Amino acid sequence: MDGVAVTEARNPNTMDIDEMDSFGICRMMNDEDQKVARAVAEVLPEVARAVDLVADALLRGGRLIYAGAGTSGRIGVLDAAECPPTFGVAPEVVTALIAGGRKAVLRAVEGVEDDESRGVRDLRRLKPGPRDVVVVLAASGRTPYSLGVLREAKRLGCATVAVTCDPSSIIARQADISIAPNAGPEVIMGSTRLKAATAQKMVVNMISTGAMIKTGRVYSNLMVDMVPCNAKLVRRAIRMVMLATGASESEAAKAFEDAGRRTKVAIVMLLAGVDADRAVQLLERARGFVRKAVGFAQEGEAKR
């Protein structure tokens, strides 16, 4: 058959996988998975461009919008769901569309991915514009729903990124930035929830995390804008204050409470030797970057 996508090709290495014992199956899958990280490494320049694009959009008040169908759509939904508690962004700042809507997250909804017009309608409901970045996820790069989202995003002036596993696909050709790690055929022909999904997940991890780092939501390697919404996360937040400042547990806990349970504010309080109100002012001036906020405080001391 002509024009078969990379993700639909048959893998010559796994032809006898049905005759292997359980360990052999796992070893074969693991061998194939090694190729994913190498494939992603080949497209890091494009991933970095996407990180910069998303970071700039967020600093301008724009949004990161994922869109996809099936497994690809669920990867976008997962990343969008995890950004608010991890980085303290509002839910609407990182959002996701999946063909078939919410019910498709837990159960396959057949046929909806073939409807390009549905992708157009779903995106329009979000009222996107030039400040937003739309990241379209499609393993084969041919999914009509995803293509509809991409084309409508471009028509509305959004910046667009395609994350696919077929470099020659139509989605890869039409997006502003194309990220197309090619890890070769799947272990089981066409089962793109395997290597293709792993590659896409690695890429979106880099895009969202990199953008959050570049917008000041990480200090050192600490997620200082994390929302401490349960006992475990409160303990984690206090430990982050300790690690960032060298304070004792009691000192960190007191600063954390004095800061209104805002980890970043507590860190600036201790590092800059200021109260909570002043720490907030410094962070606002620094647009949320802890290092800059502390630097502004030190500059003020030097001028005295």
N, C-alpha and C positions, 0 to 999 in steps of 0.2 A: 504494500500500500504506500503510495507516494505521500509526502508531506506529513509523515508521522512525527509527532513531537518527541523531543528527547525523553520526556517523562513517560512516554507510552512505548518506548523501545524495550526490547527483550534483553535481559542481562545474561550474557554468555557464561558468567562466572557462577550463576546459581541454578543452572539447568537441572541439577540433580538434588536440589535442596529437599525435595519430598522423600528422598531416600536416606537422609541423614538422621542421626540421633539428635536428641535435644541439645546436647552440647555443641554438636556440629552446626546446627541451625544458628545457635547463638553466636558461635565464633564467626560464621559466614556473615551474619548481619553486622557484627562488630567490625569485621574487616571492611565491609562496604561503608559503614559509618565513618571510618577514618577519612574517607574521601571527601566528606562534607566540609570539614574544617579547612582542608586544603583548597577546596573550591571557593569557599567564602574568602579565604586569604587572597585569592586572585582578584577579587572585586572590591577590596578595601578602599581604593581611591574613590570609587563611586559611592560607597557607604559613607565615607567621610564628607563627601559633597552633600549627601542627604542630611547628615547630622547638622552641618552648617546651615542648610536651607531651613530645617525645622527650628533650630535654635533662633535664627533671625526672625522667623515668623512668630515664635512665642514671645520674643522680646518686644515685638510690635503689637502684641495683643491678638495675634492670630491663633489658629488651632491646627492640631495634627489630627487628620481624619483618615482612618484606615477603612478599606473596603475590600471585600472578597466574598467568595462562595465556598461552602463546604469547609474542609480543613483549613484552607487559607483564610477564610472569613473568621473562623474560630480563633486562629492565631492573632488576628487583629483585635478581636473582642477581648481576648485574654490580656494583651498588652495594654489596651485602653483601660481595662478594669483595674489593673495593678498600679497604674501611674498615680491616681489620687492618694491612696494610703502611703505609697512609697515616697512620693516626692511632694505631697501637699498641694498639688494642683487641683483646681475645680474639675468636676467630672466632665464638663463640657469642653475643657481645654484639649483633652485627648479623648476622642470618641471613635466609634467604629460602626460600620454598616456591614451586615451580613445578608446575603440573599436568603429570603424567607423569613427575615426578622428574628425576634427573640426565640421563637420555638425552634429555629434551626440551630441554635447553639447546642441544644441537648439531643436533638433528634434530626436525622437527615430529612430534608424536605426536597423531594425529587422534582426536577423540572424547572425550578425557579432560576437556576443558574443559566439557563438557556434564553432568558428574557432580558435583552439589552435595555428595553424601555423601562423595566423595573429598576434597573440600576440608575437610570436617569431620574426617575421619580423619587427614589430613596434619597439621592444626594440633594435634590432640590429642597427637600423638607428641612435640611440643615441650613439652608440659605447661605451657602459658602460664597467667598469672594476672594479678591486678590491677596488678602493677608493670610489666607489659609494654605496649608499644604495637604494634598490628598495623596496618600500612599496606597496604591492598588496592589493587592496580593493575588497572584494567580500562578499556580505551579506550572501549568502548560503555557500560560501567556495568551490563551485563546478564549477564555471564558466570556461569553457574551455579556453577562451581568457586569463583570468587572470592566469590560471594555466600554460599556455604557456609562459607568461611573467616570472612567478616565476621560472619555470624550466630552462629557458634560462639564467636568471639572476644568478642562482646558477652555471650553467655551465661556465659562464664567470667570476666567482669568486667574484661577488657582494655579499655584505651582504643583507639578505632578511628579511622583516617583513610582516606578514600577518595580516590584519585587517578584521575580519569576525565576524559573529554573530552565528556561529555554531562551538563550540569547538571541535567537532568530525570530522570536514570536512577534506578533503584531503589537502587543502591549509594550514589549521592550522597545520597539521602534518608535512608538508614538509618545512616550512619556518624556518629560524634560530630563530626568535622570533615570537611567535603566540600571538596575542591580540584578545581575543574572548569573548567580553561581551555578555551574554545571557539574554536578556530582555524578553524572552518568545515569544509566537506567536503574530502576528500583530493583530491590531484591525479588519482590513479587511484581510482575509486570503491571504498570499502571497504578500501583498502590502508593499514591503520592503523599499519604499520611506518614510515610517513612522518611527517606532521605530528603525529599523535596521539602517536607514540612519542617524537618530539623534545620535545613538551610535557611528557610524563611524565618523561623523562630530566632536563629542566631542573628540574622540581619536586623529584625525589628528590635531585638534586645539592644543592639548597638545604636540604632537610630534614636530610640526614646531615651536610653540612659545617657548617651553622648549629648543629646540636646539638653537634658536636665543638668548635666555637669556644666555645660557652657552657658546656662542661664542662672547659675548660682545656687542650685539646689543640692549641691554636694560640696562638702568641705573636706579636704584631704580625700580619704575614701569613705567618708561617713555620710549617710543620707540624712542630713541635718534638718530637712523639711518634712521628714516622716511624721505622720499623724499618730500620736501615742494614744490609741483608742482602746487599749486593753492593758491588763496588768503586765503582760509580757513585754509589750511595746514601751510601757513606761519605764520598766527596768532597762530596756535597750537604750532608751533615750538618755537616762541618767548615766549609763555606761559610756555613751558617746560623749557626753559632757566631760566625764572623767578623762577619757582618752585624748580629747582635743585640748584640754587645758592642764592636765596633771593634777587636778583637784582631787581631794579625797571624796569618798562616796557621800559623806554627810554634807560637804561643801557643795558638791555637784547637785545633790538632791534639793538643797535649800535654794540654790540659784535657779534650778529648774522650776520650782514652785513660785519663786519671786518673779520669774519671767512669764508667768501664766502658762506654764507647761509648754513653752515654745523652746525647743532644743537650741535652735540657732541663736535666739536672743540670749539664752543662758550662756552660751559659749562666748559671745561677744562681751557680755557683762564681765565674765571672769578674765578673759584675755586682755580687755581694754581697761578693766578696773572702773567700770561705770555702772549706773543703775539701769533698770529695765527700760525706762523711758528714753534715756540717752542711747542705749543699745539699739532700740527701734529706730531712732533718728539716724544713727550711723548706717544701719542696714538699708534704710530707705534711700539714703544718699548713695550708697554703694550698689543699689539695685539688687540687693539680696546676697551679694558676694561677701562671705565672712572675712576673707583675707583683706579685701578692700576696706571693709568697715573698720577692722582693727587698725589698718594702715592710716585711715583718716583720723582715728583717735590718737595715734602716735604722732602724727603730724601736728595735731593741736597741742599736744604736750610739748613738742619741740619748740613751738613758737612762743611758749610762755617764758 
